[in-house]
Amino acid sequence: MASSSSIHFLLFCSLLFSIISLSKAKTTSFRPKALVLPVTKDALTSQYLVQIKERTPLVPVKLTVDLGGEFLWVDCEKGYVSSSFKPARCGSAQCNLAQSKDCGECYSPPKPGCNNNTCSLFPYNPFIRTSTSGEFASDVVSLQSTNGFNPGRVVSAPKVLFTCGSTFLLEGLASGVTGIAGLGRKKIGLPAQLASAFSFNRKFAVCLSSSVRSKGVIFFGNEPYVFLPNIDVSKNLIYTPLILNPVSTSGSYYEGETSADYFIGVKSIKINDKVVPLNTTLLTINKDGYGGTKISTVERYTVMHTSIYNAVVRAFVKTLSKVPRVKAVAPFGACYSSKSLGSTRVGPGVPSIDLVLQSQMVVWKIFGANSMIQVSDDVLCLGFVDGGVEPRTSIVIGGHQIENNLLQFDLASSRLGFSSSLLFRQTTCANFNFTYNAY
C-alpha cells in the first residue's frame, strides 16, 4: 500500500504535468493575426531600417528596408552561427518556390553560405546596384505580434527562407546593417512568407516617419492599424490596383522573371487642379518592362523621366509665379525662401501635386510636407529629381513622398490602399503605440 507521502508526491507530479501541458497548449495555440516591426530612419543615409531576431540562439539583425526587394538576404560571411540554419538542397520544394536555376558546390569546409548541392539566388544591393550569387537557406526568425493597437507577445517562424550575401555587398548600407529586408511581391518575399507561416492574409502596411528621432511602423497581416490618439487609419484608405510589370526590374534576374516592385497606374498629374501636359505613353509599362510608376523605399526622393520632371517643375513654378525663387540647390530644380511660403497643417503652403489613378475620383494627393524639402534653414525645394531620358521606370515615388502616408499592399487582391498625408488626420506614422501590451 502506497504511503501518504508517495500519494502526495504523485499528486504533485500530476498537477505539475497538467500545468506544463496547459501552458504549452496556450503557447502553441496562439496564432497572431498580425506582426509589427518598428522602422527607424537613418540620419546619415536616410535609409529605413528594421531589426528582426534570427537564428538559434536568436541574435538581433539590422536590415535596410527595400520595398521592391525580392527576398530577405543577410551577410553570412561574418560570424553567422546558428544551429537551425538549413541550406536549401538543389531540386527541393524551397528551390522550386524561389524559381532558382542554379545549383552550386562549395570547395571550403561546410558553413552557412558554403554548402554542397544547394541552390542559389542573387542578393542585390540597390544602393550600389551590385549583386552576387548567394546560397539559399532557411532559419528561425522572431518578431512581435500585434492586435493593431500595441505590440504583443513575441512569435517565431522556424523556417523563413533567405539568401546568404557577402560582406562586400554591405557597401553603401547604413552603419550596423547586415542585409536587406525584401518586401517585394514574390513568394519568397517577407510578406508572403510571414503570411504563410502564421496563416494570416497576404497583406502588409508601411508607415514611414519623417523624423530620424521617431519610429515608423510596418504591419504584416490584418487590420486594424491604430495610431494615437486612437485613429484607425485602415478605415479610410483609398484603393487602386497594383500593376504587375512582366519584366523583372531587379539588378540581376533570370529570363522570364516578373518584377517584384509595386507599380500603380498613374493616368495623369495635376497641380492646383490643372492637368500637367506630358507624354502619357511614358506612364504605361511597355512590353520590355520600361515605363510606368512604382513606389520605392530605396530612392530618397521621387525620380521622374526628364520630360515628366520638366513638365511638373514648369507647372509648379507657374502656379507659384508670384513667389520669388532662390538659387536652385542640386539635385533640385525649383527652390524658394521658406519665409515666402506660408505654413499649413500639411506642410509648406504650396499647391498639392495630384497623382490621378484609375479615375478622376481616385487621387493620391502630395501636399507640401511631402513635396518640399528643407535644404537649409531658410530654403525649401521641390523634392523631385530628374531621372534622365531613358530611365527603366518613368516615375519612382521615393521615400520622402511616402513619409506619414500609410500604404497597405494587399498581395492577394493585388491592390494598394493609401491614406494620403496622415497630418490631415491629426496623427503621424510616429504615433503607433509601441508600449508592450501582452493581450
C-alpha positions as MATLAB code, in Angstrom:
seq = 'MASSSSIHFLLFCSLLFSIISLSKAKTTSFRPKALVLPVTKDALTSQYLVQIKERTPLVPVKLTVDLGGEFLWVDCEKGYVSSSFKPARCGSAQCNLAQSKDCGECYSPPKPGCNNNTCSLFPYNPFIRTSTSGEFASDVVSLQSTNGFNPGRVVSAPKVLFTCGSTFLLEGLASGVTGIAGLGRKKIGLPAQLASAFSFNRKFAVCLSSSVRSKGVIFFGNEPYVFLPNIDVSKNLIYTPLILNPVSTSGSYYEGETSADYFIGVKSIKINDKVVPLNTTLLTINKDGYGGTKISTVERYTVMHTSIYNAVVRAFVKTLSKVPRVKAVAPFGACYSSKSLGSTRVGPGVPSIDLVLQSQMVVWKIFGANSMIQVSDDVLCLGFVDGGVEPRTSIVIGGHQIENNLLQFDLASSRLGFSSSLLFRQTTCANFNFTYNAY';
ca = [
       0.000    0.000    0.000;
       1.408    3.411   -1.007;
       2.435    5.721    1.798;
       0.796    9.110    2.319;
       3.991   10.898    1.202;
       4.111    8.813   -2.021;
       0.499    9.700   -2.851;
       1.197   13.393   -2.236;
       4.265   13.195   -4.466;
       2.295   11.526   -7.265;
      -0.476   14.130   -6.970;
       2.124   16.909   -7.080;
       3.739   15.437  -10.242;
       0.313   15.050  -11.885;
      -0.597   18.663  -11.081;
       2.771   19.920  -12.348;
       2.357   17.949  -15.591;
      -1.130   19.439  -16.074;
       0.153   22.981  -15.538;
       3.018   22.452  -18.012;
       0.645   20.894  -20.566;
      -1.858   23.743  -20.238;
       0.910   26.313  -20.501;
       2.313   24.596  -23.579;
      -1.127   24.324  -25.168;
      -1.748   28.005  -24.524;
       1.602   28.884  -26.113;
       1.255   26.667  -29.167;
      -2.391   27.588  -29.777;
      -1.618   31.321  -30.012;
      -1.729   32.400  -33.623;
      -1.175   36.093  -34.306;
      -3.433   37.989  -36.695;
      -0.631   40.399  -37.476;
       3.019   41.217  -36.745;
       4.659   44.575  -36.170;
       8.129   45.999  -36.798;
       9.395   49.445  -35.749;
      11.116   51.368  -38.573;
      13.808   53.960  -37.976;
      15.192   56.492  -40.443;
      18.980   56.580  -40.522;
      20.274   60.135  -40.022;
      23.287   59.750  -42.341;
      21.820   57.813  -45.279;
      18.040   58.368  -44.874;
      17.630   54.599  -45.307;
      14.695   52.989  -43.498;
      15.868   50.340  -41.044;
      14.242   47.468  -39.167;
      15.592   44.926  -36.701;
      14.485   41.309  -36.556;
      15.801   38.426  -34.482;
      17.142   35.451  -36.397;
      18.972   32.141  -35.812;
      19.375   29.778  -32.864;
      20.211   31.212  -30.430;
      18.412   34.354  -31.561;
      20.530   37.402  -32.397;
      19.337   40.889  -33.457;
      19.840   41.555  -37.176;
      19.587   45.118  -38.507;
      18.290   45.396  -42.079;
      17.608   48.118  -44.637;
      14.059   48.028  -45.994;
      13.697   47.562  -49.755;
      10.009   47.675  -50.652;
      10.700   46.055  -54.028;
      13.398   43.681  -52.794;
      12.787   40.090  -53.884;
      13.712   38.409  -50.589;
      15.485   38.688  -47.265;
      19.274   38.467  -47.513;
      21.924   38.736  -44.824;
      25.708   38.628  -44.705;
      26.731   35.047  -43.858;
      30.493   35.616  -44.100;
      30.918   37.463  -40.799;
      30.068   35.397  -37.743;
      26.871   33.688  -38.861;
      26.343   30.978  -36.227;
      23.077   29.077  -35.890;
      22.090   25.520  -35.026;
      18.835   25.928  -37.013;
      20.413   27.077  -40.296;
      19.364   24.771  -43.141;
      20.660   25.158  -46.712;
      18.080   24.563  -49.437;
      19.095   21.462  -51.383;
      19.012   21.517  -55.180;
      15.671   20.354  -56.523;
      13.915   20.886  -53.183;
      10.480   22.489  -52.790;
      12.174   25.621  -51.423;
      14.362   25.988  -54.509;
      11.356   25.450  -56.767;
       9.388   28.080  -54.845;
      12.242   30.534  -55.388;
      12.490   29.528  -59.060;
      16.234   29.115  -58.637;
      18.030   27.762  -61.685;
      21.495   27.477  -60.137;
      22.881   24.515  -58.203;
      26.195   25.173  -56.527;
      29.168   23.406  -54.982;
      31.465   24.810  -52.321;
      35.105   23.872  -52.027;
      35.641   25.038  -48.454;
      34.562   23.357  -45.197;
      30.733   23.490  -44.807;
      29.353   26.603  -43.117;
      26.406   28.991  -43.595;
      26.755   30.313  -47.133;
      29.004   27.480  -48.267;
      27.474   24.012  -48.641;
      27.419   21.468  -51.464;
      24.337   20.641  -53.514;
      22.486   23.855  -52.612;
      20.606   26.230  -54.871;
      21.444   29.914  -55.052;
      19.883   33.284  -55.801;
      21.246   36.769  -56.413;
      21.197   39.065  -53.352;
      21.134   42.647  -54.624;
      22.196   45.927  -53.049;
      20.103   48.605  -54.814;
      22.142   51.482  -53.388;
      25.348   50.444  -55.174;
      23.443   48.499  -57.866;
      25.501   45.370  -57.253;
      24.565   41.710  -56.822;
      26.356   38.423  -56.306;
      25.462   34.750  -56.095;
      24.415   33.545  -52.644;
      23.333   30.303  -51.013;
      19.593   29.904  -50.446;
      18.674   28.668  -46.961;
      16.216   28.881  -44.070;
      16.442   29.785  -40.405;
      14.347   30.856  -37.428;
      13.004   34.420  -37.466;
      11.316   36.071  -34.468;
       9.037   39.150  -34.456;
       6.436   40.756  -32.230;
       2.758   40.112  -32.803;
       0.204   42.924  -32.664;
      -3.522   43.473  -32.272;
      -3.202   46.691  -34.256;
      -3.104   48.863  -31.114;
       0.083   47.667  -29.360;
       2.834   45.102  -29.789;
       2.048   41.729  -28.195;
       3.948   38.562  -27.469;
       6.968   37.507  -29.500;
       6.386   34.731  -32.038;
       8.820   32.709  -34.134;
       8.667   31.271  -37.634;
      11.006   28.247  -37.759;
      11.862   28.133  -41.484;
      11.996   31.580  -43.049;
      13.766   31.438  -46.405;
      16.571   33.880  -47.105;
      19.759   34.200  -49.134;
      23.305   34.463  -47.867;
      25.013   37.627  -49.058;
      28.686   38.582  -48.972;
      30.299   41.196  -46.749;
      31.311   43.376  -49.722;
      27.619   43.669  -50.606;
      27.052   45.772  -47.456;
      28.798   48.764  -49.028;
      26.555   51.822  -49.048;
      24.204   50.438  -46.416;
      23.667   52.260  -43.118;
      26.052   51.606  -40.232;
      25.379   48.304  -38.470;
      23.161   46.947  -41.250;
      23.961   43.380  -42.298;
      21.405   42.806  -45.048;
      18.220   43.799  -46.841;
      14.607   43.137  -45.843;
      12.969   42.474  -49.209;
       9.216   43.209  -49.089;
       8.611   42.612  -52.803;
       5.739   40.768  -54.447;
       7.413   37.356  -54.664;
       6.510   34.065  -52.979;
       9.798   34.269  -51.063;
       9.396   37.953  -50.127;
       8.987   38.531  -46.388;
       5.260   39.481  -46.585;
       4.251   36.268  -48.378;
       6.439   34.078  -46.164;
       5.172   35.527  -42.877;
       1.566   35.266  -44.065;
       2.161   31.599  -44.886;
       3.973   30.872  -41.611;
       1.188   32.321  -39.429;
      -1.819   31.750  -41.719;
      -2.913   35.373  -41.963;
      -3.862   37.362  -45.051;
      -1.166   38.187  -47.589;
      -1.074   41.889  -46.910;
       1.226   44.341  -45.177;
       1.270   48.062  -44.457;
       4.144   50.545  -44.385;
       4.049   53.845  -42.487;
       7.360   55.731  -42.503;
       8.216   58.515  -40.077;
       9.734   61.721  -41.448;
      11.909   62.106  -38.347;
      15.186   60.356  -37.515;
      14.145   60.594  -33.845;
      10.765   58.840  -34.132;
       9.831   55.323  -35.195;
       7.590   54.480  -38.108;
       5.981   51.059  -38.409;
       5.455   48.073  -40.700;
       2.477   45.766  -40.121;
       2.340   42.268  -41.581;
      -1.181   40.850  -41.698;
      -4.646   42.111  -40.945;
      -6.013   45.456  -39.838;
      -6.620   47.492  -37.703;
      -3.716   49.963  -37.865;
      -4.353   52.253  -34.900;
      -2.324   55.400  -34.201;
      -2.565   57.796  -31.276;
      -4.978   59.342  -30.441;
      -6.949   56.144  -31.243;
      -7.234   56.674  -35.015;
      -7.699   53.510  -37.098;
      -6.127   54.541  -40.391;
      -7.313   51.366  -42.143;
     -10.919   52.650  -42.117;
     -10.309   55.484  -44.590;
      -7.979   54.101  -47.218;
      -8.373   54.776  -50.932;
      -7.703   51.792  -53.199;
      -6.049   51.390  -56.559;
      -4.926   48.238  -58.428;
      -1.333   47.073  -58.184;
       0.061   46.500  -61.662;
       2.435   43.623  -62.397;
       5.433   44.519  -64.544;
       6.024   41.376  -66.667;
       9.781   42.014  -66.759;
      11.972   41.975  -63.645;
      13.285   45.372  -62.544;
      15.886   43.842  -60.228;
      19.600   44.284  -60.823;
      20.061   40.577  -61.541;
      17.414   38.087  -62.592;
      16.558   35.042  -64.689;
      14.940   35.479  -68.095;
      11.152   35.392  -67.842;
      11.007   36.652  -64.240;
       8.347   39.221  -63.384;
       9.116   42.299  -61.304;
       8.937   42.245  -57.507;
       8.321   46.021  -57.459;
       4.921   47.570  -56.715;
       3.596   49.507  -59.717;
       0.452   51.642  -59.786;
      -1.440   53.112  -62.734;
      -0.894   56.871  -62.748;
      -3.016   58.243  -65.617;
      -2.202   61.935  -65.250;
      -0.702   64.515  -62.898;
      -2.500   67.649  -61.720;
      -1.091   70.696  -59.966;
      -3.572   73.152  -58.486;
      -6.319   71.086  -60.177;
      -4.816   71.671  -63.648;
      -3.584   68.742  -65.742;
       0.158   68.854  -66.385;
       0.776   68.366  -70.141;
       3.083   65.376  -70.588;
       3.726   62.332  -72.780;
       1.242   59.866  -71.260;
       2.728   56.874  -73.105;
       5.548   57.052  -70.546;
       3.001   56.281  -67.820;
       2.308   52.781  -69.150;
       4.641   49.777  -68.980;
       5.757   48.605  -72.431;
       6.491   45.010  -73.496;
      10.128   45.360  -72.430;
       9.167   46.385  -68.884;
      10.035   50.078  -69.328;
       7.835   52.943  -68.135;
       5.086   53.113  -65.535;
       5.098   54.254  -61.912;
       6.435   52.336  -58.923;
       6.834   53.002  -55.204;
      10.283   52.748  -53.612;
      11.888   52.966  -50.180;
      15.319   52.958  -51.816;
      15.065   56.229  -53.726;
      15.248   59.139  -51.310;
      13.080   61.422  -53.471;
      10.681   60.868  -56.365;
      12.608   60.365  -59.609;
      10.978   61.227  -62.933;
      11.717   60.807  -66.634;
      13.264   64.088  -67.813;
      10.226   65.156  -69.861;
       7.824   64.453  -66.961;
      10.155   66.175  -64.483;
      10.451   69.296  -66.654;
       6.683   69.470  -67.168;
       5.968   69.106  -63.431;
       8.560   71.724  -62.424;
       7.258   74.185  -65.053;
       3.661   73.756  -63.892;
       4.624   74.031  -60.219;
       6.693   77.185  -60.793;
       3.896   78.738  -62.876;
       1.411   78.159  -60.053;
       3.778   79.926  -57.635;
       4.699   82.677  -60.118;
       4.129   85.406  -57.521;
       6.536   83.801  -55.064;
      10.194   84.753  -55.709;
      12.546   81.839  -56.349;
      16.048   81.475  -54.945;
      19.087   79.782  -56.442;
      18.468   76.070  -57.053;
      20.205   73.571  -54.782;
      21.240   70.348  -56.547;
      19.691   67.914  -57.271;
      16.516   70.035  -57.132;
      15.342   72.469  -59.791;
      12.890   74.801  -58.058;
      13.731   76.401  -54.705;
      12.122   79.129  -52.593;
      12.776   81.095  -49.444;
      10.877   79.381  -46.645;
       9.813   82.846  -45.450;
       7.921   83.351  -48.724;
       5.801   80.230  -48.267;
       3.105   80.015  -45.635;
       2.655   77.058  -43.325;
      -0.349   74.715  -43.167;
      -1.341   71.598  -41.243;
       0.087   69.521  -44.103;
       3.368   71.385  -44.502;
       4.533   74.408  -46.516;
       1.761   76.339  -48.246;
       2.273   75.118  -51.801;
      -0.219   73.647  -54.280;
      -0.810   69.912  -53.982;
       0.597   67.614  -56.644;
      -2.095   65.079  -57.512;
      -1.411   61.663  -58.990;
      -4.650   60.758  -60.774;
      -5.083   56.995  -60.781;
      -7.757   54.764  -62.363;
     -10.348   57.579  -62.396;
     -10.654   61.282  -61.646;
     -12.142   60.284  -58.281;
      -9.085   58.266  -57.193;
      -6.279   60.695  -56.431;
      -3.080   60.423  -54.386;
      -2.529   63.958  -53.119;
       1.041   65.023  -52.345;
       0.967   68.019  -50.009;
       3.755   70.407  -49.015;
       5.140   68.198  -46.223;
       5.852   65.524  -48.847;
       6.586   67.659  -51.908;
       9.016   70.156  -50.370;
      12.490   69.547  -48.929;
      14.093   71.780  -46.286;
      17.626   72.037  -47.705;
      18.739   74.743  -45.266;
      17.287   76.904  -42.504;
      15.627   79.268  -44.966;
      15.429   77.377  -48.285;
      12.762   74.907  -49.427;
      12.996   72.993  -52.710;
      10.538   70.940  -54.737;
      11.678   67.422  -53.821;
      11.567   65.735  -57.224;
      14.647   64.636  -59.169;
      15.454   64.390  -62.890;
      15.918   60.694  -63.749;
      17.243   61.184  -67.293;
      15.776   60.474  -70.729;
      15.944   56.666  -70.608;
      15.083   55.523  -67.084;
      13.817   51.986  -66.564;
      10.735   53.333  -64.752;
       9.207   56.696  -65.711;
       8.171   57.697  -62.161;
       9.641   56.238  -58.979;
       7.794   57.576  -55.930;
      10.538   57.927  -53.310;
      10.783   57.719  -49.546;
      10.235   61.407  -48.768;
       6.970   61.418  -50.701;
       5.518   58.460  -48.767;
       6.506   59.532  -45.243;
       3.481   59.971  -42.950;
       1.336   58.204  -45.544;
       0.108   54.716  -44.688;
       0.363   52.327  -47.649;
      -1.310   48.929  -47.480;
      -0.146   46.332  -50.005;
      -2.728   43.584  -50.455;
      -0.955   40.799  -52.352;
      -3.991   38.510  -52.508;
      -6.245   41.184  -54.045;
      -3.393   42.896  -55.917;
      -4.349   46.360  -54.716;
      -2.808   49.284  -52.881;
      -4.650   51.106  -50.107;
      -3.287   54.585  -49.378;
      -4.165   57.261  -46.860;
      -2.526   60.386  -48.340;
      -0.984   62.538  -45.594;
      -1.872   61.463  -42.045;
      -1.219   65.063  -40.984;
      -4.738   65.788  -42.239;
      -5.984   63.192  -39.748;
      -4.033   64.887  -36.939;
      -1.694   61.952  -36.498;
       1.603   60.731  -37.979;
       3.397   57.465  -38.699;
       5.383   58.042  -35.487;
       2.196   57.679  -33.418;
       1.893   53.912  -33.191;
       1.955   52.991  -29.509;
       4.987   50.722  -29.162;
       4.309   50.249  -25.445;
       4.207   46.483  -24.915;
       0.788   45.051  -24.173;
       0.513   41.266  -23.584;
      -3.035   40.982  -24.902;
];
